[in-house]
Amino acid sequence: MFARTVLTGIVFLLLLSKPALGTATDWYVDGSVASSGGGQTWGAAFKSIQEGIEAASDGDSVTVAPGAYLENINFAGKNITLRSTDALDPDIVGATIVDGNQAGSVVTFDATETEACVLSGFTIRNGKSDYGGGISVAEWWSRGSTHATVESNIITGNSADREGGGLFRCDGVIEGNVITENSAASGGGLFRCDGVIRNNVIKDNSATSGVGGGFALCSGVIEGNLITKNSGGGLARCPALIQDNTIAHNHAADGGGLYGCDHTIRNNVITGNSAPLHGGGLADCGGLIQNNIITDNHGFYGGGLYDCDGRIENNTIAGNYAGGLWECDGMVQGNVILANGSDKSGGGGLIYCDGIIQNNLIAGNMPGMGFCAAVIRNNTIVANRGGYSRWALDTCTGTISNCIIWANAGPDGRQIDDWNEPTYSCIQNWTAGGEGNIAQDPRFVDPDGADDDPETYEDNDYRLMPDSPCIDAGYNAFDLAASDISGMRRIIYGGKSLTVDMGAYEYYINEVHPGPGTGEATMSWSSVQGSIYVILYSEDLSTWILAEGALSSSGDKTTSWTDDGSKTGIPPSLAPRRFYRILENR
C-alpha cells in the first residue's frame, strides 16, 4: 500500500512538471544598465547580448534595447530568437548596433541551427574575418552551413579577407535585410548562401578579386531583391533560381549584372550594368533566361548578353551598347531585341550567335545582325541601321526562312547579302528570287507608332494588317515553335490556309459583326480543331463575367459565337458598352 502511494505521487509530480519544461522564456538585454541582473525583466536586464544568448534555451527569445554593443556574439547552435525591440522600425534597427570591432565575425553560428533560430532587427557592423565578416559559421569546413533565419537587419561595413564580407554559409531564409558596403575577395555581400534570399537590398558591396560584388556561389532561390551598385558584379557563379529582382548599375570586368549563373534567370529587370570586357548585363549564363527586361547595359563585347548558350526566351533586350547578344549559341526565341548599338562591324542586335534564332522582333539596332551561322526563322527584322555593317543581316551564313526583312538602312541600300539564299521571306527590294520569297509591303499595323515617329521603336506595332501578303505565306515543314512572339499559336488560319505567317507575329482573324446598334453581336476568330473556348464579357474592362464556359471549335478555320442576350442577360444593343475575351482552353 505504501509503495503504491509513493508511485502514484511520483507520476503526479511528473505530470505537473511537463508544461513547465515546454514554456519559452523571454530574456532582456540593455547596455545602459549599470550591471547585469537576472535578465528576465527590463529592470534586471543583462548588459551584454552574449549573456542573453547563454542564458536562453531553445525556443526562448532575447530582446535587445537600442544601443551600441561592442561584442562578437555566438549562437552556439541554440534555436532562439534574438531581436531588437522593433525589427520593422528603421530607426530602431539603425540604433540597435552589434559592432564587431574588427575582432572577428560579428555574429557566429555553428551550423546546427534550424529556421527556428532567428536574428532580427540589428545593425551588424565592423566585423573582420577570413570568412564572413558580418555573419559566419564556426568550423564550416567540417560543420557546413547554418539554417538560421536572418531578417530585417542592416549588415554593413564588414570585411572578409577571403569570402563573404556580409554573410557566409547562411542557408536559411535571408529576408528584408539591407546588406551594404561590405567587402571580400569574393562575395562582398553574400558567399555560399544557399537558402531563400528574398526582398533584400544588396548595394555598394565589393569583391576585390572582381568576382561577385553582391553575391558569389549562392544557390537556392534569389528573388525580389534590389541588387545595385556592387563592384565586382551583381551575382557571380550562382546556380540559383534568380527571379523578380532588380539588378542595376553593378560593375565587373565580365558580367556586370550576372556572371556564370547557370540556373533559371527570369522576370528580372537587368539594367544599367557595365563590364569593360564581356557582357554588361549577363555573361556566361548557360541556363534558361526568360521574361527579363535587359536594358541600357554596356560592355566591350556584348552589352546585353555574352556567351549565354541556354534558352533565351521572351525577353526585352533593348538599348544595350556593344551588341544586344554576342556569341549566344542556344535557342533565341520570342524576344524583342530593340535599339541596341555597336561601333563594331556586324551586329548591334545579335552577333556571332550560331543557334536557332526564331520568333524575334529585331528592330532599330545599329546594325541588326552579323556573322550569325544560325537558323534564322520567323523573325521580323525591321528598321535596323547599317552602322559599320552594310546590311541588316551581315555575313549571316545560316538558313533564312519565314522572315520579314524590311526598312533596314545600309550604305548600299540592300537588306541582306546577295549571296544569301532566303526562302519564304518578305524582303524589301529583293530581286534575287528564291522559293516563296516576296518583295511586297508587309503591311504592318502601325510601323511608326502612336507618336508617328518610326525612330521611337517602343510604340511601333509590327503585327500584320488583314491584307498583309505575309499572312499564310510561310512554310510549315520547318521545325517551328508552337507559339509566336506574343504567345499565340504559331500556325493558325489567317484567311487563306493553315500555313504559318512570315515574321514574328501570327495574324489572327478577330471580327465582330454585324456591328454596333443591332440587337446582337457575332464574333468570329481563327480556331483550332478540337479546342474548347471560354468567352468572357465586361462593361468596364475590370470585372469579367463568364458568358460561355465550353464552346467547341468549329474546325481549323474559324469559330463563331453570337451574343443575343440569352447568355449575358441583356442584348448588346441595350448595354452601355461591352467588351469580350475569347480564351482557348488548351
MITI-809013 format. One line per 5 residues: number of its first residue (from 1); their letters; for each residue x, y, z of C-alpha. Coordinates in pm, whole numbers, plus 32768, in hexadecimal, padded with zeros to 4 digits. Example, Ala and Ser with C-alpha at 12.3 -4.5 7.8 and 13.67 -1.06 7.14 Angstrom:
<atoms>
1 = AS = 84CE 7E3E 830C  8557 7F96 82CA
</atoms>
This chain:
<atoms>
1 = MFART = 8000 8000 8000  811C 80EC 8059  81DD 809C 7F1A  80A9 80D5 7E44  806C 8229 7EE6
6 = VLTGI = 81D2 8299 7EA3  81C0 8229 7D38  807B 82E9 7D02  8114 841E 7D9A  8244 840F 7CB7
11 = VFLLL = 816C 83F5 7B82  8099 851C 7BF7  81CA 85F6 7C2E  8256 85A3 7AD6  810F 8600 7A2F
16 = LSKPA = 8110 874D 7AE0  8271 8799 7A6B  823C 8757 78F4  819E 88A6 7893  82B4 895F 7943
21 = LGTAT = 83BB 88AC 7872  831C 8926 772B  82E8 8A94 778B  83BC 8B92 76D0  846C 8CA0 7796
26 = DWYVD = 849B 8E0B 7732  85EF 8EA1 777E  8651 900F 776F  8793 90C8 771E  87D1 9239 775A
31 = GSVAS = 8931 92C0 773D  88D5 93F5 7805  88A0 9339 7950  89B0 9364 7A55  89E8 91F0 7A74
36 = SGGGQ = 8945 90B0 7A03  881B 902B 7AC2  875D 8EE6 7A95  86F5 8F43 7933  8582 8EF6 7951
41 = TWGAA = 8504 905C 796C  8573 91A8 78D9  85C6 9224 7A35  86B0 90FD 7A6C  872A 90DB 7905
46 = FKSIQ = 8876 9046 7899  8978 9142 782E  8A00 907C 7704  8959 8FBD 75EC  8A34 8E8C 761E
51 = EGIEA = 89B6 8E6C 7785  8855 8E5D 76FD  88B0 8D51 7601  895F 8C80 7709  8835 8C93 77F5
56 = ASDGD = 8739 8C33 76E8  86CC 8AD8 7683  862A 8A5E 7542  84E3 8B13 7509  853B 8C3E 75E3
61 = SVTVA = 8550 8DA4 756B  8656 8EAB 75BA  85E8 9014 7585  86F2 9121 7572  86BF 9293 75C0
66 = PGAYL = 8752 939B 74D5  88C1 93E5 750B  8A19 9393 7484  8A96 923E 74F9  8C0A 920D 74BF
71 = ENINF = 8C18 9093 74B0  8C32 8F62 73D2  8B0F 8E7B 7419  8AE9 8D03 73EC  899D 8C49 73DC
76 = AGKNI = 8A4D 8AFE 7426  893C 8A36 737D  8817 8ABB 7449  86C8 8ADC 7398  8665 8C23 7439
81 = TLRST = 85DF 8D70 73BB  86D1 8E92 73E8  8625 8FD8 7392  8620 914E 73C1  84F0 91F2 745E
86 = DALDP = 8454 9235 7307  84EA 9194 71D1  83F6 924E 70EF  845C 93A9 7165  858E 941F 70A1
91 = DIVGA = 85ED 9511 71B7  85F1 93F7 72B8  86B5 9312 71D1  87B0 9428 718A  87DB 9470 72FD
96 = TIVDG = 8801 9303 7371  8968 92C2 730D  8A46 9193 7332  8BA7 920E 72E8  8CAF 9101 72AF
101 = NQAGS = 8DD0 91F3 72E9  8E96 9148 71D0  8ED0 902A 72C3  8E2C 8F14 71FB  8CD7 8ECB 716E
106 = VVTFD = 8BC9 8F9B 7214  8AD6 8E75 7225  8B3D 8D07 7224  8A60 8BD3 71FF  8AD3 8A6A 7220
111 = ATETE = 8A08 89CF 7101  8914 890B 71DC  8814 8A23 71EA  86C7 89EF 7136  85D9 8AF1 70A6
116 = ACVLS = 854F 8B15 720A  868B 8BD8 725D  8647 8D45 7205  8728 8E77 71F5  864E 8FA8 71C3
121 = GFTIR = 8662 9120 71CE  87D0 917D 7207  88E0 9248 7165  8A02 9154 7143  8B42 920D 70F7
126 = NGKSD = 8CBB 9222 7107  8D06 90AE 7100  8E45 9028 7068  8EA0 8EBD 702A  8F2C 8DD5 6F24
131 = YGGGI = 8DCA 8D59 6EDD  8C89 8E12 6F29  8CE1 8F61 6FBC  8B79 8FAC 701A  8ADD 8E53 704D
136 = SVAEW = 8B98 8D0B 703A  8B9E 8B9E 70A5  8CA2 8B0F 7193  8D72 89F1 7107  8CA4 89F4 6FC9
141 = WSRGS = 8D9A 890C 6F1A  8D1D 87EC 6FF1  8BC6 8867 7062  8B33 8900 6F28  8A35 8A1C 6F28
146 = THATV = 8934 8AA9 7017  87BF 8AAB 6FCB  8775 8BCD 70B2  8681 8CDB 7040  8724 8E2F 7008
151 = ESNII = 8620 8F40 6FDE  85F5 90B8 6FE9  875E 910D 703E  8856 920E 6FBB  8999 9153 6F71
156 = TGNSA = 8A9D 9258 6F1E  8C0D 92AE 6F24  8C8B 914A 6F57  8DAE 90A6 6EA4  8E3F 8F50 6E60
161 = DREGG = 8F9D 8F13 6DE4  8F1B 8DEF 6D19  8DA5 8DB3 6CF1  8C5E 8E4A 6D62  8C88 8FAD 6DDA
166 = GLFRC = 8B20 8FC5 6E52  8AA1 8E5F 6E77  8B4D 8D10 6E50  8AA7 8BB8 6E3B  894C 8C1F 6EAB
171 = DGVIE = 8855 8B26 6E13  8719 8B94 6EC4  8628 8CA8 6E61  86DB 8DF6 6E30  85C8 8EF9 6E10
176 = GNVIT = 858D 906E 6E2B  86F6 90CB 6E77  87CA 91EB 6DFB  8920 9156 6DA4  8A04 9276 6D4A
181 = ENSAA = 8B6E 92E9 6D3C  8C01 9195 6D90  8D38 910F 6CE5  8DF0 8FCA 6CA9  8ED4 8F2E 6BA7
186 = SGGGL = 8D9C 8E7D 6B24  8C31 8EAB 6B85  8C3E 9007 6C16  8AD3 8FF4 6C84  8A8B 8E7E 6C9D
191 = FRCDG = 8B55 8D43 6C5C  8ACD 8BDE 6C4C  897A 8C35 6CDB  889D 8B23 6C4E  8746 8B5F 6CE4
196 = VIRNN = 8638 8C5A 6C87  86C2 8DBA 6C5C  8592 8E99 6C3B  8536 900B 6C39  8688 9090 6CA5
201 = VIKDN = 874A 91C2 6C38  88AB 9158 6BD4  896C 928E 6B71  8AC6 932C 6B6C  8B7B 91E9 6BC6
206 = SATSG = 8CC7 9191 6B26  8D97 9064 6AC5  8F08 90AE 6AB1  8F3D 8F87 69C5  8E3A 9020 68DD
211 = VGGGF = 8D50 8EF4 68FF  8C08 8F10 69BA  8BE6 9069 6A4E  8A80 9024 6ABB  8A6C 8EA7 6AB9
216 = ALCSG = 8B5A 8D8B 6A72  8B11 8C14 6A62  89B4 8C34 6AF6  88B9 8B2B 6A8B  8755 8AFD 6B02
221 = VIEGN = 8661 8C16 6AB0  86BD 8D86 6A7F  857F 8E4F 6A50  84EE 8FA9 6A7A  8637 9052 6AD1
226 = LITKN = 86C8 91A0 6A6B  882F 9151 6A05  88DC 9294 69AB  8A25 934E 6998  8AFB 9223 69F8
231 = SGGGL = 8C65 921E 6982  8CCA 90CC 68FD  8B70 9097 686B  8A17 9054 68F0  8A1E 8ED6 68F6
236 = ARCPA = 8B34 8DE4 689A  8B26 8C6A 6871  89D5 8C4D 691F  8922 8B0D 68AA  87E2 8B91 6947
241 = LIQDN = 8683 8BDA 68D5  86AD 8D51 689E  855C 8DF9 6874  849F 8F3F 68A5  85D8 9005 6902
246 = TIAHN = 864E 915B 6894  87BF 9137 6836  8839 9293 67E4  8976 9363 67C5  8A68 9251 682D
251 = HAADG = 8BC6 9240 6798  8CBB 9126 6751  8DC2 90CE 664F  8CD8 8FBE 65C9  8B64 8FA6 660A
256 = GGLYG = 8B17 90EF 66B1  89BD 907A 6718  89E3 8F00 671E  8B0C 8E1F 66D4  8B11 8CA6 66BA
261 = CDHTI = 89B0 8C75 6743  893A 8B34 669D  87E1 8AF8 6733  869B 8BA9 66DB  86A4 8D25 66BF
266 = RNNVI = 8547 8DB0 6690  846B 8EE1 66C9  858D 8FC0 672B  85DB 9125 66CB  874C 9128 6667
271 = TGNSA = 87AA 928D 6615  88CA 9383 6617  89D7 927F 6663  8B2F 9293 65C5  8C5F 91C1 6573
276 = PLHGG = 8D96 9240 64BF  8DC1 90E6 6426  8CA1 8FF1 63F8  8B2F 9008 643F  8ABC 914B 64DC
281 = GLADC = 8975 90A8 6544  89BF 8F32 6548  8AEE 8E60 64EE  8B20 8CE6 64E3  89C3 8C9A 6569
286 = GGLIQ = 8962 8B4C 64D4  8809 8B0C 6562  86AD 8B85 6504  869D 8D01 64DF  852D 8D58 64CA
291 = NNIIT = 8442 8E83 64E6  854E 8F78 6553  8574 90E7 64FC  86E2 9110 6497  871E 927D 6446
296 = DNHGF = 8829 938A 643D  894C 92A8 6497  8AA8 92ED 640E  8BC6 9205 63B3  8CE6 91F0 62BF
301 = YGGGL = 8C65 90A3 6238  8AF2 9070 626E  8A4A 918E 6321  8917 90BF 6372  8980 8F51 6372
306 = YDCDG = 8ACB 8EA5 6326  8B06 8D30 62F8  89B7 8CCB 638C  8976 8B7C 62E5  8833 8B0D 638B
311 = RIENN = 86D4 8B64 631E  869E 8CDE 6300  8528 8D0F 62ED  8423 8E25 6300  8512 8F32 637A
316 = TIAGN = 851E 90A3 6325  8688 90E9 62C5  869A 925A 6279  8784 9382 6277  88BD 92BC 62CD
321 = YAGGL = 8A0D 932A 6243  8B04 9248 618E  89F6 9157 6122  88B7 90CF 61B2  892F 8F65 619D
326 = WECDG = 8A95 8EF7 6152  8AFA 8D8B 611D  89B5 8CFE 61AA  8997 8BAD 60FE  885E 8B16 6195
331 = MVQGN = 86F2 8B50 613E  86A1 8CC4 611F  8527 8CD2 610A  840A 8DC6 613A  84E1 8EEF 61A1
336 = VILAN = 84BB 9060 6155  861D 90CA 60F2  8602 923F 60D0  86E5 936D 6098  882C 92CB 6101
341 = GSDKS = 8967 936C 607B  8AC9 930F 6021  8BF1 93BC 5F83  8C79 9268 5F1B  8C37 91C7 5DCF
346 = GGGGL = 8B11 90DD 5DB3  8A0A 90E0 5EBE  896F 91DD 5FA9  884C 90F0 5FE0  88F7 8F9C 5FCA
351 = IYCDG = 8A59 8F3C 5F6C  8B05 8DE8 5F53  89C9 8D33 5FC6  89C5 8BD8 5F2B  8894 8B26 5FB7
356 = IIQNN = 8726 8B4C 5F55  86A4 8CB1 5F41  852C 8CB1 5F17  83F1 8D77 5F62  84B3 8EAF 5FC5
361 = LIAGN = 8470 901B 5F7B  85C2 90AF 5F1E  8590 9224 5EE7  864C 936B 5EF4  87A0 92D4 5F40
366 = MPGMG = 88E3 935A 5EAE  8926 9279 5DFA  882B 9159 5E04  88DB 9005 5DFA  8A39 8F9C 5D9F
371 = FCAAV = 8B02 8E5D 5D6E  89E9 8D7B 5DE8  8A0E 8C1A 5D5F  88B5 8BD6 5DE7  875F 8B5C 5D83
376 = IRNNT = 86AD 8CAC 5D57  853A 8C68 5D4A  83F4 8D28 5D75  849A 8E68 5DE7  8426 8FC8 5D9B
381 = IVANR = 8567 9087 5D4D  8510 91F2 5D12  859B 9353 5D20  86FC 92EE 5D7E  8810 93DC 5D17
386 = GGYSR = 894B 9374 5C67  8A59 9411 5D3D  8BA2 9368 5CF1  8AE2 924D 5C4B  8A5A 925E 5AE9
391 = WALDT = 8915 91A2 5B22  8812 914A 5C29  8898 8FE5 5C1F  8A0D 8FFE 5BE3  8ACA 8EBE 5B92
396 = CTGTI = 89BE 8DDF 5C2B  8A09 8C8B 5B93  88EC 8BC0 5C25  8796 8B86 5B8E  869B 8CA3 5B77
401 = SNCII = 852B 8C4A 5B5C  83D0 8CD0 5BAF  8463 8E24 5C07  83FC 8F8A 5BC0  852F 9060 5B75
406 = WANAG = 84BC 91C1 5B32  8519 9331 5B4C  867D 92EE 5BBC  8784 93EE 5B57  88E1 93A1 5AE1
411 = PDGRQ = 89E8 945C 5A19  898B 93AE 58D3  8813 939E 590D  87F7 9223 5914  874D 915F 5A2A
416 = IDDWN = 882A 9026 5A27  8953 8F96 596D  890A 8F32 5806  89A6 8DE0 5841  88AB 8D87 594F
421 = EPTYS = 87A1 8C95 58DA  866D 8CE7 59A9  8524 8C31 5979  83BC 8C8C 59C6  8421 8DE6 5A3B
426 = CIQNW = 83AB 8F49 59F8  84DD 901C 59A0  84D1 9184 5932  8565 91BF 57D4  85B1 904C 57B1
431 = TAGGE = 85E8 8FE4 5647  86BC 8EAB 566A  859C 8DB5 5668  8595 8C85 5748  8477 8BA0 57A9
436 = GNIAQ = 8351 8C55 5848  83F8 8DAA 5865  8334 8EEB 582D  838D 905D 5825  8234 90F2 586A
441 = DPRFV = 81F0 91E4 5989  81AE 9106 5ABB  809A 91F3 5B30  80ED 9221 5CA2  7FDA 929F 5D8A
446 = DPDGA = 8092 93DF 5DF1  8207 93DE 5D9F  823F 9543 5E1B  8171 951F 5F59  8073 95FD 6002
451 = DDDPE = 816A 9721 5FFE  819C 9704 5E83  8313 96EA 5EB8  83B2 95AD 5E2A  84F0 95F2 5EF1
456 = TYEDN = 8440 95C0 6042  8424 944A 6022  837A 93FC 616B  821F 9457 60E9  8245 93D6 5F87
461 = DYRLM = 8155 92BB 5F34  81E0 91B7 5E45  80B7 90CC 5E4B  8014 9084 5CFC  7EE6 9130 5C64
466 = PDSPC = 7DCF 9050 5BD9  7E41 9098 5A75  7FB2 9048 5AB4  8050 8F6A 59A8  8118 8EC2 5AC0
471 = IDAGY = 7FE4 8E16 5B50  7FDE 8C9E 5B06  8112 8CCF 5A2B  8222 8C17 5AEE  8287 8AA9 5AE8
476 = NAFDL = 820A 89AC 5BE8  8306 8896 5BB8  8410 893B 5C8F  8428 88E0 5E00  8355 8A08 5E6C
481 = AASDI = 8310 8A83 5FC9  81B5 8A3F 6053  8172 8BB1 609D  81C6 8CFF 6002  8272 8E21 60B4
486 = SGMRR = 8130 8E82 6165  80ED 8D22 61E5  7FD6 8CD6 60EA  7FD0 8B99 601B  80D6 8B9F 5F09
491 = IIYGG = 800A 8AFE 5DEF  7EA4 8B78 5DD9  7DAE 8BBD 5CC3  7DED 8D1E 5C46  7CE8 8D25 5B35
496 = KSLTV = 7D8C 8C54 5A25  7E15 8B11 5AB6  7EA9 8A69 5BE6  8003 8AEF 5B99  80F8 8BA3 5C79
501 = DMGAY = 8117 8D1B 5C45  825E 8DCA 5BF8  82F7 8E8C 5D15  82E4 8E7D 5E8F  816C 8EB4 5EAF
506 = EYYIN = 805D 8DC7 5E3D  7F26 8E75 5DB9  7DDD 8E13 5E5E  7C88 8E50 5DC8  7BCA 8F10 5ED3
511 = EVHPG = 7A83 8FA1 5E58  7943 9024 5EF2  780F 9040 5E13  770F 90B7 5DAE  7780 91D7 5E8D
516 = PGTGE = 7706 92D7 5F8D  759B 9345 5F9A  7507 91EE 5F55  7465 90FF 6046  7585 900A 6047
521 = ATMSW = 76FB 8FEB 600B  77A4 8EC5 5F5F  7916 8E84 5F8F  79EF 8DB1 5EA9  7B56 8D4E 5EE7
526 = SSVQG = 7C67 8C69 5E66  7C36 8B1A 5F12  7CD1 89C4 5F35  7C22 8878 5F08  7BE1 87D2 6059
531 = SIYVI = 7C12 890C 612B  7B1B 8989 622E  7AE0 8B00 6254  7A71 8BCF 6380  79C7 8D1F 6342
536 = LYSED = 79C1 8E37 6442  7921 8F8E 642E  794F 90D4 64EA  78BE 9232 64EA  79E4 92DA 6599
541 = LSTWI = 7B19 920A 6535  7B40 91BC 66A5  7A35 90C1 6707  7A16 8F9B 6618  78E2 8EBC 6613
546 = LAEGA = 78C8 8D60 657F  77E4 8D55 644E  7843 8C04 63BA  790B 8B02 6479  794D 89F0 637A
551 = LSSSG = 791C 8A41 620C  79A6 8937 6121  7A71 89A1 5FF4  79C3 899B 5EA4  7B06 8925 5E01
556 = DKTTS = 7C58 899C 5D8B  7BDC 8ADC 5CE8  7AF4 8BB7 5DB6  7A01 8B8C 5ED4  78E1 8C7D 5F18
561 = WTDDG = 780C 8CD4 6045  76E4 8DC1 605C  7686 8E96 6188  750E 8EC4 6169  74D6 8F02 62DA
566 = SKTGI = 7471 8D9E 632E  75BD 8D53 63DB  761B 8EB0 6454  74C0 8F14 64CE  74A1 904A 63F6
571 = PPSLA = 74D1 907C 627E  7609 913E 6213  7534 9255 6183  74A1 929E 62DC  75F0 9297 6392
576 = PRRFY = 76B2 93E1 63AE  77E2 9331 631C  7866 91D1 6322  79BE 9134 62FE  7A09 8FC6 62BF
581 = RILEN = 7B26 8ED6 6303  7B48 8D8C 624E  7C30 8C97 62FD  7CA6 8B4D 6270  7CA5 8A35 636E
586 = R = 7DCC 896F 62E8
</atoms>
